[in-house]
Amino acid sequence: MWQDRIETNPEVLAGKPVVKGTRLAVEFIVDLLAQGWEVEEILHQYPALSRADVQACLQYASDTLKSERVYPLAVDSGA
């Protein structure tokens, strides 16, 4: 469960979700993966992380997107 590995704290990165015990933001880890980094590369460059931490970042992102709601805005077509 990502809740065991991800935390928000207003004192750390302005409250952005981070991997517990680090200053590594979830969005940073997800962005590295989106850029094509392999999990092994991330773990090598950031030895404080575990494979479970990277998985928790992805699960957090997935859960956040699932709960997102988008509402269409009314478009004013008048001039």
N, C-alpha and C positions, 0 to 999 in steps of 0.2 A: 504494500500500500504506500502510495506516495506521501501520505500524511506523516509517515514515520521518518521521512528523509528530507522533506521540503518544509521550509519555515518562512514566515514573514516577520520582520522586526523593523520598526521605524528607525532604529539606530543603525541598521545595516542596509546599504544601498537604497536609502529612502523608502524602505519597506517593500522593495521588490522581492518576489519569491526567490529564495536561494537554497542551495544544498546546505543542510544543517551543518554547522561548524565551519563553514567556508564563506567567502564573499563571492562565490561563483553563482551568478544568476541563472535561473532556469532558462530564460530567453537566450543567454549566451551559449549554453550547452546545446539547446535546440538549434540555434543558428549555426554552430559548428557542424552539426549533423546535416543540416540543410545545405551547407557548402560542400558536402561530400566527405567530411572527415569520417574515418572509421572509428568505432568505439575504442579500439586498441590505441589509436593515435591520441585520442582524448585522455585515456587513462595514463599513457606515457607522459604526456605534457602536463597533466594535472594529477600527480600521484596521490593527492588527498581524496580523489574520487574513486568510487568503486563502480563496477558494472551495474550494481543495483541502484546507485545514485543516478546514473545516466538513464536507466529505465524509468526511474521515478520522475525524472524531468519530462520524459515523453508522455508518461501517464498523466502527469499534471496538465501538460499542454492539451492532451486529448480531452480530459475531463472539463477543462476550462472552455474549450471550443464547443463541446457538447451542450454546455449550459448557456452559451451565448445566444441571445435573441436579437434578431435584426428586424427593425420596423421600417417600412418604406416611408419616405417623406413625401408629403403632398407637393406636387410640382405646380407652381403658378405659371400657367400658360398664357395669361393675359399680358398685354404690353402696357 
